[in-house]
Amino acid sequence: MGKATGFLEFERQTPSECEALERIKNWDEFSIPMDEENLREQGARCMDCGTPFCHVGRLLSGMASGCPLHNLIPEWNDMVYRGNWEVALKRLHKTNNFPEFTGRVCPAPCEGSCTVGMNGKPVTIKSIEKSIVDRGFEEGWIVPEPPLTRTGKKVAVVGSGPAGLACAAQLNKAGHSVTVYERADRIGGLLTYGIPNMKLDKKTVQRRVDLLTAEGITFVTRTEIGRDISASQLKAEHDAVVLCGGSTQARELPIEGRELRGIHQAMEFLTLNTKSLLDSELADGEYLSAADKDVVVVGGGDTGTDCVATSIRHGCRSVIQLEIMPRIAPLTRQPSNPWPEWPKVLKVDYGQKEAASLYKEDPRRYLVSTKRFVGDDGGHVQELHTVRIEWTRNEQGRIVPVEVPGSEEVLKAQLVLLALGFTGPEESVLGELGVERDERGNAKAEFGAQATNVEAVFTAGDMRRGQSLVVWAIDEGRQTAREVDRFLMGSSNLP
């Protein structure tokens, strides 16, 4: 695939970015698209490796290796190299309903398992993917394709995140009448309110929603199942129900002072910011502002990084990000982390780059545990009391954190954001329908079947597998659509 000697002739290139000190002045996407010549060269780097691991899509050592959607990566790399962009788009859409999302926010496990990356730098797969679909929209190749006939079957999809949208899109292609219910005021789930605009412009999300609407999907917003419509009524009015409500129960930090004002869950902070940005470009003030405040983000990961970047754009006085785990990631792949596993190397994400440019240091502090919050006389947080920890093995053989004596520290903070992950889906719909839970509290359904213990009720995405990647959610939505179609029709032609 690609040019036979391309991986020897061309160096890996990725899109350039707007300078950090400039991009923090706005909420725009900051990746600068590559020109066609460079993209074709990057496509040429895809080698004829015989057995491409880039689209394997499996877990190795607990981490994603290759594309969970099994994208036909060598094929569309070859098409880009040869200038056949429209054919590349068709290959891309065969396996991925929303490459404009994954091309922006997916961490690209495909690149971690790229064969070129064994002894060099991997192919720029993610950037090529994004360029293919963006060009498809620009050229007018992507148009509504409603089904020619309808089956007469009605399906309700609860939740409009990536799993729900993918499931709805596939079921609609099969000719079923699909209604997607969303409790927020806009469609998109975490794509809209969980990911900041500078990573995924909301016009990009709305563009795809408009396309799905034109194809015949009905979207109902501001409607919470279990409150505005009972789950039992929803089930009675549809031939099948698919639960794609996500893993939205935020993990808490139950320590002294948690009740103080100014301490918020990260998703509350991010959601309110995006809503205000879309409603009024922040003019309405209906968000949690970090302006002129010392901000502490408790927790790492993508959500923590998003909080750092959002706080900087508000104009915070300072920002610190606390992580309880050590900075164990090396700069290069180690022998204990062989290809095609996901490379466990030190990652400096966009938020950390911006903080370093503005404050001259990485905002992350490792091996730190928060002991308590302290507030002022008005009940507003003012300080975090922390201690350094070491991870050691106890008498039972378990690795546990142990405080380092004399390492206590007091951090100023008028805004604290908890980015500690999620513990599972909310109870309301699952409880009302009587859906069984697994040992982690997620809706119980085997992958590849997706059916719950309740007749005609299916589940997909984070609600089934727990907090995960957008690409896994899309894959789950597609898998579930096929099983629902088989349930309704006796067989399915969906991929």
N, C-alpha and C positions, 0 to 999 in steps of 0.2 A: 504494500500500500504506500501511497505517496511516491516520492522519488527514491529509487533504490539506494542511492548514496546520500540522501538528504540529511540524515542524522549525523553524517560525517562532515558535511559541507556547511551546515547552518547551525548557529548557536541558538539556544532557547532565548526567546524574547517574550516579555509580558507587556500588557498595556501600561503606559506611563500614567501617573496620577497627578492631579493638581497639587501644588505645594501645600503642605499641611497648614501653614499659617494663613494661606489664602482660603482654603476650602472650609475652614472652621467659621468663616464669616457667613456661610449660607448652609442650606439643607439639601443642596443638589448632589446627585451622584458625582463622584470625583474621579472615576476611571475614564481615561481618554481613549476612545476607540483606536485600534490599530488600522493602518492603511491596508489596502488589498494586497499589495506586493508582499508586505511583511506577513500577512496572514497566510498567503499561499506558500511562503517559505516555511512557516511553522507547520502547515499541513504536510509539506514535503518531508519533514523530519520523522513522520510516522513510518516506522520500518516494517518490512514484511516479516513479522516475528513468528509466523506459523501458528502459534496458539496465543492470541491476544488475551492477556490477563486484565486489560483495562475494563472489560465489560463482564467480568466474572460475577461480581456482585454477591459476595459472601462475607461472613465474619471470620477473621483470622485473629487469634489472640484477643478476642472480644472487640475488635475494631473492624470497621468496614474496609474491605479490600475490593477494588474495582467498583464499577457502577452498579448499584442495586437495580437500576432500570434496564440493565443489559443493553445500554445504548450501542448502536452499531458504529463505534468510534472510528475504527480504521477505514470504514467505507466512506463516512462523510469527511474525514481528513483527506482522503484521496480525491473526493469530489471538489473540495476547496482548492487543493493543489492544482487541479486541472481547470479550475474556473467554472465548474458546473454547480453553481450555488443553489439553483432551484432543486436539482436532484439531491444535493446535500440536505436541503430542508426537508424533503420528503423522507429521507432516511432517518433524520432526526425525529420527526414527528411519529414515525412508526412505533417508537418505544417511549417517548416522552411527550406528555400533553403540554407541558409548560416549560420549555427550555429557556425562555426568557427569565424565569425565576431561578432555576438551578444554575444557569450561566452567571448569575449574579451572587447568589448566596450559598451555593453548595461548596463545602470545603474541598471538593474534587478528590475523592478517594481513587478515582480513575487514574489520576496523575501519580499517586503513590504506588500504583502497581504497573505503571507503564514500563515496558521492557527496555526502552531507551534509558530509563532512569537507573538501571542496574549499574551502569558504569559511566553515567553522565547525568545530564539534566533531562527530565521527562518532557514529552511533547506538551505544548500549551493547550491542552484539551479544552479547559473551561472557557478560555477566551475565544477559541474558535467556535464553540457551541453558541455562546452569546452573540457572536458576530453573524452566524448563520441565521438565527431567528430574527434578530434586529433587521437584517437586510430583507428577510422575507416580508416583514411588515412594511418596510420602506418601499419595496418594489410592488406591493399589492398582491403578493402571492398567497398571503394568508387571508382567506375570506370565509364567511360562514358556510358551513356544510351541514344543513339540517338533514335528518333522515328522510328517505323517500316515503316510508310508510311508518305507521305507528302500530304497536302491538295491542294497545288497549290496557296495558298494565301500568299501574301508578306506583311510583317509588318515592319515599320521603328520605332525604339526606339531612341529618341533623349536624350542623357545623359546616362552615364554608372555608375552612383552611385548605391546605394543599391536598390532604387525603379526601376531603369532601368534594372539592372541585374536580379532582381526577376521577373519582367514582361517578359523579354526576355526568361528567363529559362522556365517559365510556358507556354508561347506561343509556344516555340520550342517543348515542350513535347506534345502539342496538334497537332503537325505536320505542323505548319506554318513555312515559311521561314523568319527568323528574321535577320535584320541587325541593329546593334547598332552603332550609330554615337557619337563620342566623340571628342571635340575640343582640348583636351590636347594630349600629346604624349604618354600617357599610359592610359589603361582602369582602371576604379575603382572610378572615381569621388572623393568624399570626403574620401572614403575608402583609396585611394592612396595618395592624396595630402592634405586632410583636417585633417587627424589624424596622428600624428607623429609615426615613426617606432617603438618606444619603447612601444607604446600602441597596435599597430597592425602591425606586421612585413609584409612588402610588398611582401615577398615570399609567405605568406599565401594568399594574394589577388591574386597574379599571378597564384598560384596553382589552384584556383577555376576558373579563367578566362581560363586557359588552358583546364580545364575539359569541360567548356561550349563550347569552340571552337571545341573540339573533338566531342561534341554532335551535332554540325552543325550550331551553331550561328556564324554569320559573324560580326567581329568587325572592324570598320573603325575609325582610330585615326587621329588627326591633321585636322579635318574637322568640321568647324563651320557652322551650319545651319543658313541661313540668310546672310552668307558672302561667303563661299566656294561653297555652294549649296543653292539655294533659297528654302524657305519653300514651295512655290507653286510647284516647280519641285519635291520636295520630296513627296508631297501629290499626285501628278499626277502619280508617278512611283510606288506607293504602295497602297494596298487595305485598309490599316489603318495606322495611325501615332499616336504614343504615346509620349507625351512630358514629360520628366522626368529631366528637366534641373536644378532643385533645386531652392533654394532661395538664390541667390548669390549677391544680391545688398547689400553691406555692409552699415551699419548705420554710418553716418558721425558725426564728432564733430566740428561744424562750429563756432569756436571761434578764437579770435585774435592769429595770429602766426601759424595757421594750414598749411600755405604754406611752412613753413620751411622744409629744408631737414632733414632727420632722423626721420620723423613721418610717420608711415606706418600702413596700415590696417593689422590686425593679419593674415588674410588668405594669403596675399602676403608674409609675413614673413615665415609662415609655409610651403607654397607651394614651394617657392624657396629653402628652406632648404632641403625638402624631395627630390626634383628633383636633386639638387646637390649631395645629399647623394647617391642616386641611380645611378647617372651618373658617379660619380668619387670619392665617399666617401669624398666629400667636397674639394677635391684637386683642382677643377677648380675655386674655389672662386666665383662662380656664385650664391651667396646667400647674404642675409643681415646678417652680422655677429654682434653678441653682445659681442664679445671678448673685454675685458678690458673696457667695457662701463658700465655706470650707466643706467639701463633699468627701465622704468616705463611702466607697462601694465595698460591701462585704461579699466576697465571692468572685470567682474568675469566670472563665468561659465566654462565649459570645455575648450573652446577656450582660455580663459585667462590663465587657468592652463597649457595648452599645450605651451603657449608662455613663461611662467615662466620656465618650465622644459627644453625647447629648449635653452633658453638664458643661463641657468646654464651650459648646455653641451657645449656651445660655449666658456664658460669661462668668463662670465660677471663679472664686479667688484661688482655690487650690483643689486638687483631686488626688486621692490615694485609693488604691485598690488592694484589699487584703485577701490573701490566699492562705489557707491552712496547710496546703500541700507544699512540698519543697520544689524548688526550681531544678528538677532533675533532668529536663530535656537537654541533650547536647546540641551542638550546632550542626552535626552531621549524623547520618544514620549509623548506628552501632551494630557490631556483629550479632548481638542478641536480638536485634530488630531487623531481620533480613527481608529483602524483597520477596514476595509482593505485599508484605504487611504494610499497614499505614505507617509512614515514617514518623517516629516519635522524636521530633526535633524541636528546638526552641522556636516558638512562634511569636512574632511581634506584630500584633494586629493593628488595624488602622487607628483605633482609639489610643493605644499605647504610643504609636508614632506621633500622633497629634499632641499628646501630653508631653512627650519628650521634647518636641519642637518648641512648645510653649513654655514649659517649666524647667527644661534642661535635664530632666531625668525621667526614667521609666516610672510610672505611677505604682507599679506592683511591688508589694512587700510580701515575701513568702514566709511560711512557717509561723504565722501569726494567728492567735485565737483571741476573739473578743470576749472579755469577761463580763463587762457591764456597761450600761449607758448612764450618763449623768446629765441632768438637766438644770435649767435655771429656775428661779422662783416662779416663773410663769408656766412651767411644765413643758418647756421646749428643750430638745436635746442640745447639749453644748460640747460634750466630750464622749469619747470612747476610751475605756480602759482596756488595754490589751496586754498579752504576754506571749513571749516566744515559746514555741513548743518543739520537741523532738519526737520523731516516730520510733518507738522501740518495741521489742517483742516482750510480752508479759509472760507470766508463769504458765498460762494456758496455750502459749504459742501464737497468740494473736498480736498483730501490729496495732499499737495504740499510741495516742498522743500523750506526751509527758511534758509538763511545764518546766521551763528552764528557770531556776531560781535567780532572782535579781534582774530579770529581763522585762519587768513591767514597764509599760509606756502609756502616756496619756496623749491622745490625739484630739485636736480641736475639730468639731463638726457641727454645723447647723443643719446639715442634710445628710441622712444616712440611707443608703439604698441597699436592700437585701437581694442579692443575686445568687441564691443558694440552690437553685434548681427546683424541681417539682416532685411531688410525692404521688401523683396519680390523678385520675379523672374525678370530677365532682359526683356527688351521690345521687342527685335528684332524678335524672332520667333512668339511670341504671337501677336505682332502688325501686322506682315505681313500676318498671317493667319486670323486675325480678331477675335481672341479668346476673349470672354468677361472676365472681371476681377470682383472679388468680392470687398467688401468694404475695404479689407485690401490690395488689389492690386494683389492678387494671381489669377491664372487661375481658372475660375469659373466652377465647376463641383461637383455635389452632390456625397458624399461618398456612394459607393454601386452601382453607375451608372458610374461615372468617365468620362462620355461623355461630351465634351464641346458643345458650341452652333454651332460649325462647324462640318458638316457631316464627319464621319470617323476619327475625331481627338479626342483623349482621353488624359488625363493627370493624373499624379500620383506623390506621394511623396511631398517633400517640395514645389514644384512648385504649388501644389494644396492646401496643408494644412498650408504652412508656415514652418519656421524653426522648426525642430522636431527631434525625436530620430531615429536612424538607424532601430530599430525594427518596428516603425510605417511605415517607408519608404518601408521595405520589405513587410509588410502587404498590403500597398497601391498598390505595384507592382503586388502582387498576385491577389488582387481584380480586378484591371484593366485588367489583362490578361484574367480573366474569362469573363468580359464584352466585351472585344474585340473579344474573341472567339465566344461568343454568337452573336455578331454583324455580324461576318463573316460567321458563320455556321448555325445560327438560334437557336442553343442551345449549351450548354457547359457541359462537364463532368469534367472540372477542379475544384479542391476543392476551 
